[in-house]
Amino acid sequence: MIDRRLVTRYRVHAQQLDREAGSLADTAVLDLGAQDTGPDGALWALEARGVDTAAIEERDLVWLWTLRGAPHCYRRADLAQVAAAVAPWSDADAAKRIFDAAKPLKAAGIPILEALDVVAGHMRAIVTAPTAKGELSSRLNAALPEPYQRFCRVCDAVHVYEQPFRIAAVRAGLELEPHTSPPVLRPVPGFAPAEAFEDRLDPLRAYLRLCGPATVKEAAEYLDSPVKEVKAHWPEDAVEVDVEGEARWILTADEDALRGAEAGGTRLVGPYDLFLQNRDRASMVPDPVRRKALWPVLGRPGAVLTSGEIAALWRPRKSGKRFTVAVEPWRALTGPERTAVEAEAERLAAFRGVPLTGVEFT
């Protein structure tokens, strides 16, 4: 039987959170996409995996709305294959991914995949140069009929539904301009989705490889796909393993690495880092109080990884020219561990381009 600590160590190693140096080409998280949410998003995720982001060319990366409609960062060289890999498998899958937007489309007799293509076609026609999300949304709303629209109580106005808007952007060949808020979209020159994609870019396989062992339900939650669809596309080379009495699956090629997993080093992983995106939260953090603290509804902290386990929470504190990192240990940290945390805080400050005032252990 495999215990949860072995699973955690496996994920730390599989996601390369224990390596000192790496390149964009060999950074596995870019196969699944590094979520870019918050100031310590995708680029900090790369830094935590040994990539010197100050030395890379941002044109070698591309930002897209993909899984769960969230912004993710990928290698630009993979863009055409990624566009194919993240596309819904079927109408049922597409309906699940766009949530309540599916209901009026179904009522109007409009197939969901067809609707996404309609939205994408209008987006492609509108965005011929960098265009702010708000402007695109307004022009798109004027071009689309009622089944594509919803009344927004907050704005007291009618908008297109959010998820079809996001999911269709890749189909339209639109990328996000990095570091823009509100988002700005721009056309990808010469874009065309690939007809096929490498196994490493298959989101389901990548989830099992980087976040396994996992259940079908967990993978479905990560992809925002129906369990039935995930079962139908379940990899033939996935093998069942026993994790503390629960049946889970991992790719056959990774089973030995799981059973012999070791991981070291200290990292400050961001709130939306892939390591914290696993859907087995109760297994990762058995204590419900700690689990709620790590994944609150609003204002998520990051996690301090030490020797292959979550040892503390961390939050950035910025006031004027002061930048501190507040650390809330979950256990007593040794002197060397505190020193390692302080070194990672210095690294975070350098990444943000500010001097570190200090690290506060609470």
DAMONOR-V969508 format. One record per backbone hydrogen bond with DSSP energy under -1.0 kcal/mol. NH is the residue of the N-H (numbers start at 0). CO is the residue of the C=O. Records with the same first field share a line. If there is no record, write none. Layout:
NH = CO, CO
This chain:
1 = 241
6 = 2
7 = 3
8 = 4
9 = 5
10 = 6
11 = 7
12 = 8
13 = 9
14 = 10
15 = 12
16 = 11
21 = 49
26 = 23
29 = 26
30 = 27
32 = 28
33 = 72
35 = 70
44 = 40
45 = 41
46 = 42
47 = 43
48 = 45
49 = 46
50 = 45
52 = 50
54 = 51
59 = 56
60 = 57
61 = 73
63 = 71
65 = 69
68 = 65
69 = 66
71 = 63
72 = 33
73 = 61
75 = 59
77 = 74
78 = 75
81 = 77
82 = 78
83 = 79
84 = 80
85 = 81
93 = 89
94 = 90
95 = 91
96 = 92
97 = 93
100 = 97
101 = 98
105 = 101
106 = 102
107 = 103
108 = 105
109 = 104
114 = 110
115 = 111
116 = 112
117 = 113
118 = 114
119 = 115
120 = 116
121 = 117
122 = 118
123 = 119
124 = 120
125 = 121
126 = 122
127 = 125
130 = 184
132 = 182
135 = 131
136 = 132
137 = 133
138 = 134
139 = 135
140 = 136
141 = 137
143 = 139
147 = 144
148 = 145
149 = 158
151 = 156
155 = 151
156 = 151
158 = 149
160 = 147
164 = 160
165 = 161
166 = 162
167 = 163
171 = 167
172 = 169
173 = 168
174 = 185
175 = 62
176 = 183
184 = 130
185 = 174
187 = 172
190 = 187
193 = 79
200 = 197
201 = 198
205 = 201
206 = 202
207 = 203
208 = 204
209 = 205
210 = 206
213 = 248
218 = 214
219 = 215
220 = 216
221 = 217
222 = 218
223 = 219
224 = 219
229 = 225
230 = 226
231 = 227
232 = 228
233 = 230
237 = 234
238 = 249
240 = 247
242 = 245
243 = 1
245 = 242
247 = 240
248 = 213
249 = 238
251 = 236
253 = 250
254 = 251
257 = 253
258 = 254
259 = 255
260 = 257
266 = 304
268 = 302
272 = 269
275 = 272
276 = 273
283 = 279
284 = 280
290 = 286
291 = 287
292 = 288
293 = 289
294 = 290
301 = 313
302 = 268
303 = 311
304 = 266
305 = 308
306 = 264
310 = 303
312 = 327
313 = 301
314 = 325
316 = 323
318 = 321
321 = 318
323 = 316
324 = 357
325 = 314
326 = 359
327 = 312
329 = 310
337 = 333
338 = 334
339 = 335
340 = 336
341 = 337
342 = 338
343 = 339
344 = 340
345 = 341
346 = 342
347 = 343
348 = 344
349 = 345
350 = 346
351 = 347
353 = 348
356 = 322
359 = 324
361 = 326
